[in-house]
Amino acid sequence: MTSGSTKPLPALKTSYVDLFYVHAISNIDEMGGHWREWAAKQKQAGKIKFFGFSSHNNMEACLEGAAKLDFIDAVMVAYNFRLMTEPAMQKALEACTKAGIGVVAMKTQGGGPVKSDSQAELDMAGRFLEKGFTDKQAKLKAIWENPAIASVCSQMPNLTILSANVAAARDATALARQDIEALARFAADTRGDYCAGCAAVCSAALGGSLPVADVMRAMMYARDYGEPALARELYASLPERLRRADGSLDVAAAEAACPRGLAIAAIMAEAATLLA
C-alpha cells in the first residue's frame, strides 16, 4: 500500500496492511521526521506492520540513506541483472543488510527505453533455453539467489507470465557462475539501452531538477511493459518544458553526462510524439 493515508483500508476490506510504502522518492530527505512520527502512530494503532518507501531514481543514495534511519523497515527499488554488478548498488545493499532493512526488487527484467535486437540477446536466450528455462526466468533466478534481496515484486498481467514465474520459483536449478557471467556480458553489451535511474546526474547536467530520468521510465512502460496508459499518465505529470516537441530544450549536456551513454535527445523526441 502506498500513500500518506490509511483511509483506503475499508475499501480494501482489511483493517491493516503488512507493508506501507511512501511511493517514488528520489531523495532520502523526503523521508523527513514527520514520517517517523506517522509510522509509529499507525503501527501503534495496528494499521500497518512495516513501513518504508519505494524509489525509481537515485536509488543507491536512497538505500544508503535508509540504512541510517531507524524507522525504515523495507525499501523497494529497481534491481536486476543490469544493476546487480554495479559497485554503488552492491555497497548500498550491504548497508541495508547491516541495518536490518528488507529490500524488495522491482523492474526485475531490466527492460530499458530502447529495445535491443542484438546477437548478444539471441545468444543469451539460447543459452538458457538449453538449460530448460527462459532468459526471463534466468533473470529472476539471478535476483532470488542474492541473500540481500528479501522479495521480488513482479508484474504479472496474464496467466502466461504468472505460470512462467511460478515455474521459475519452483525450479531448484541454480545458475552457474558462467550463467551469471553471461548475464553480465549481455548487460555490458546493451548498456546504452537501459536507464539506471541515476537522475541526479542528468538533472544536474541541465542545471536544475528536471526529471529527465522519468521520461526514460515512461518510455520503458510504453515499450517494454506494454502499459501505454501508465506511460502517458507519468509523462503528463512531468514539467511542460520536458514535454515540448519543438526541440527547445537542449539535452546535449545530460546526454554527455549519462554514464550509460543513453541517446537521451532521441528518446525524449520520441516520447513527445508517442506519449503526448
URTA-V832502 format. One record per residue. N is the residue number from 1. D_CENTER is the distance of its C-alpha to the mean C-alpha in whole Angstrom. Layout:
n->N d_center->D_CENTER
n->N d_center->D_CENTER
This chain:
n->1 d_center->17
n->2 d_center->16
n->3 d_center->18
n->4 d_center->21
n->5 d_center->24
n->6 d_center->25
n->7 d_center->27
n->8 d_center->25
n->9 d_center->26
n->10 d_center->29
n->11 d_center->28
n->12 d_center->26
n->13 d_center->29
n->14 d_center->28
n->15 d_center->29
n->16 d_center->26
n->17 d_center->22
n->18 d_center->21
n->19 d_center->18
n->20 d_center->17
n->21 d_center->14
n->22 d_center->15
n->23 d_center->12
n->24 d_center->10
n->25 d_center->12
n->26 d_center->12
n->27 d_center->15
n->28 d_center->16
n->29 d_center->19
n->30 d_center->18
n->31 d_center->19
n->32 d_center->22
n->33 d_center->25
n->34 d_center->26
n->35 d_center->23
n->36 d_center->24
n->37 d_center->27
n->38 d_center->26
n->39 d_center->24
n->40 d_center->27
n->41 d_center->29
n->42 d_center->27
n->43 d_center->27
n->44 d_center->31
n->45 d_center->31
n->46 d_center->29
n->47 d_center->27
n->48 d_center->24
n->49 d_center->24
n->50 d_center->20
n->51 d_center->19
n->52 d_center->15
n->53 d_center->12
n->54 d_center->9
n->55 d_center->7
n->56 d_center->5
n->57 d_center->8
n->58 d_center->10
n->59 d_center->8
n->60 d_center->11
n->61 d_center->14
n->62 d_center->13
n->63 d_center->13
n->64 d_center->16
n->65 d_center->17
n->66 d_center->16
n->67 d_center->19
n->68 d_center->21
n->69 d_center->21
n->70 d_center->23
n->71 d_center->22
n->72 d_center->19
n->73 d_center->18
n->74 d_center->15
n->75 d_center->11
n->76 d_center->8
n->77 d_center->5
n->78 d_center->2
n->79 d_center->6
n->80 d_center->8
n->81 d_center->12
n->82 d_center->11
n->83 d_center->10
n->84 d_center->12
n->85 d_center->15
n->86 d_center->14
n->87 d_center->17
n->88 d_center->15
n->89 d_center->12
n->90 d_center->15
n->91 d_center->17
n->92 d_center->15
n->93 d_center->14
n->94 d_center->18
n->95 d_center->18
n->96 d_center->17
n->97 d_center->19
n->98 d_center->22
n->99 d_center->21
n->100 d_center->21
n->101 d_center->17
n->102 d_center->15
n->103 d_center->12
n->104 d_center->10
n->105 d_center->7
n->106 d_center->5
n->107 d_center->5
n->108 d_center->7
n->109 d_center->10
n->110 d_center->8
n->111 d_center->10
n->112 d_center->11
n->113 d_center->13
n->114 d_center->16
n->115 d_center->17
n->116 d_center->19
n->117 d_center->22
n->118 d_center->23
n->119 d_center->26
n->120 d_center->23
n->121 d_center->21
n->122 d_center->24
n->123 d_center->25
n->124 d_center->22
n->125 d_center->22
n->126 d_center->26
n->127 d_center->26
n->128 d_center->24
n->129 d_center->26
n->130 d_center->29
n->131 d_center->28
n->132 d_center->27
n->133 d_center->24
n->134 d_center->21
n->135 d_center->19
n->136 d_center->16
n->137 d_center->18
n->138 d_center->18
n->139 d_center->14
n->140 d_center->14
n->141 d_center->17
n->142 d_center->16
n->143 d_center->13
n->144 d_center->16
n->145 d_center->18
n->146 d_center->16
n->147 d_center->18
n->148 d_center->16
n->149 d_center->13
n->150 d_center->15
n->151 d_center->14
n->152 d_center->11
n->153 d_center->10
n->154 d_center->11
n->155 d_center->12
n->156 d_center->16
n->157 d_center->17
n->158 d_center->21
n->159 d_center->23
n->160 d_center->22
n->161 d_center->19
n->162 d_center->20
n->163 d_center->23
n->164 d_center->21
n->165 d_center->18
n->166 d_center->21
n->167 d_center->23
n->168 d_center->21
n->169 d_center->21
n->170 d_center->24
n->171 d_center->25
n->172 d_center->26
n->173 d_center->26
n->174 d_center->24
n->175 d_center->23
n->176 d_center->25
n->177 d_center->25
n->178 d_center->25
n->179 d_center->23
n->180 d_center->20
n->181 d_center->22
n->182 d_center->22
n->183 d_center->18
n->184 d_center->18
n->185 d_center->21
n->186 d_center->19
n->187 d_center->16
n->188 d_center->18
n->189 d_center->20
n->190 d_center->17
n->191 d_center->16
n->192 d_center->17
n->193 d_center->15
n->194 d_center->11
n->195 d_center->10
n->196 d_center->8
n->197 d_center->8
n->198 d_center->11
n->199 d_center->12
n->200 d_center->15
n->201 d_center->17
n->202 d_center->17
n->203 d_center->18
n->204 d_center->21
n->205 d_center->22
n->206 d_center->23
n->207 d_center->25
n->208 d_center->23
n->209 d_center->20
n->210 d_center->19
n->211 d_center->15
n->212 d_center->15
n->213 d_center->12
n->214 d_center->11
n->215 d_center->14
n->216 d_center->12
n->217 d_center->9
n->218 d_center->12
n->219 d_center->14
n->220 d_center->11
n->221 d_center->11
n->222 d_center->15
n->223 d_center->15
n->224 d_center->13
n->225 d_center->13
n->226 d_center->16
n->227 d_center->15
n->228 d_center->18
n->229 d_center->19
n->230 d_center->15
n->231 d_center->15
n->232 d_center->18
n->233 d_center->17
n->234 d_center->15
n->235 d_center->17
n->236 d_center->20
n->237 d_center->19
n->238 d_center->18
n->239 d_center->21
n->240 d_center->24
n->241 d_center->25
n->242 d_center->21
n->243 d_center->22
n->244 d_center->26
n->245 d_center->27
n->246 d_center->30
n->247 d_center->28
n->248 d_center->29
n->249 d_center->26
n->250 d_center->26
n->251 d_center->23
n->252 d_center->25
n->253 d_center->24
n->254 d_center->20
n->255 d_center->21
n->256 d_center->23
n->257 d_center->21
n->258 d_center->17
n->259 d_center->17
n->260 d_center->16
n->261 d_center->19
n->262 d_center->17
n->263 d_center->20
n->264 d_center->18
n->265 d_center->22
n->266 d_center->22
n->267 d_center->19
n->268 d_center->19
n->269 d_center->23
n->270 d_center->22
n->271 d_center->19
n->272 d_center->23
n->273 d_center->24
n->274 d_center->22
n->275 d_center->20
n->276 d_center->23
